[in-house]
Amino acid sequence: MSNYLYLGEPDPGMGCAQAGLGIFDSGMDLSGWGIPEWLIVAVGLYAGFSLFGDTRRTYGRAKRSRRSSAARARRKKQLQDELSGL
């Protein structure tokens, strides 16, 4: 049992003091954050922006694919109409 729970004091971090990790011990006080905390934030931002970029790129590819499929279908119909008219 940790000393914080025994003494009835609130846990100072985000639950990491019990495990002894020392990450985010200052809570949301940004002035107390060190390199590990900022690296975690940077990796999280990178993952979020990467997800956004991949989603946007996939949407664009799907949109182009639908457009090209519709154009192929129109060309095919035109050729079939020409051949049926002969």
N, C-alpha and C positions, 0 to 999 in steps of 0.2 A: 504494500500500500504506500502510495507516495506521501510525502510530508504535507503537500498542499491539501490533500483530502483529510488527513489526520488533524491538521491545525484548523481546518474549516476555512482556509483562505482560498480565493478563486485561483484557478490555474492561469498563469500569466500569458501563455501563448495560445496556440490553436490546438492544444492537446498534445503537442510534441514534447513538452517538459517531462511528462510521465515516461516516455520512451527514451529520453536523453538525447534526442536528435539535435536540439538547439536551433531548429529552423523555425522562423517566424515567432521567436520568443517575444518580440516586442509587439506582437499583434499587428494592428493596422497602422502603427506608427512608422511611417516610411523612413524617418531619420535613423531608426535603429536597425534597418535592414542592411545586411552585408552582401557580399558577392553571391553566396548560394541562393539567397532569396531573389535577387535581381536576375540570376540565371534562370530560375524557375519561371519568373514572369516573362522573360525573353523567349524561352522555349514555348510557353503557352501562347504568347502572341504570334510566334512563327507558325505554330500549328493552326491557330485560328485563321490567319491570313492565307495560309496554304490551302486550307479547306475551302475558303471563299473563292480563291483563284481557280482551284480545280473544278468547283461547281460551276463557275461562270464559263470556263473553257468547255466543259462537257455540254452545257446548255447550248453554246454556240455551235459546237460540232453537230449536235442533234438537230438544231434548226437548219443548218446547211444541208444535212443529210435528207431531211424532209423536203426541202426545196428542190434538191437534185432528183429525188425520187419522183416528185410531181412533174418535173420537167421531162424526165425519161418516160413517164406514163403518157404525157402529151405527145411527145415525138412518136412513141409507139402507136398511139391512136391515129396520128396523122398518116403514118406509113400504112397502117391497116386500111384506112379510108381510101388512100391512093390505090392500093392494090385491089380493093374491092370494086373500085370504079373502072378498072381495066377490063 
